[in-house]
């Protein structure tokens, strides 16, 4: 039986002497990151009017308008009361919305339901 071969042990290398550092550090300016600032919409008033208009024309909102109820401005302050003219105008608009072509005519409904 042969004995296992012995591994050769490496001799440690002698350490090099450390040289004193006499260099001055030069600080380079960091590059400025360019941030894109979004351009605000050109006409935010038109967008606000469109949003408020879509709410104001909704049937559920129209059903809430009653005579003598307080009106409020955008800051939440009382800005007036609902008048009789407002109520009459509201009723006309509700009639127009209810007669809109979104609902099928009675003849069509009778055909579908088989009446």
Secondary structure, 3 states (H helix, E strand, C coil): CCCCCCCCCCCCCCCCCCCCCCCCCCCCCCCCCCCCCCCCCCCHHHHHHHHHHHHHCCHHHHHCCCCCCEEECCCCCEEEECCHHHHHHHHHHHHHHHCCCCCCCHHHHHHHHCC
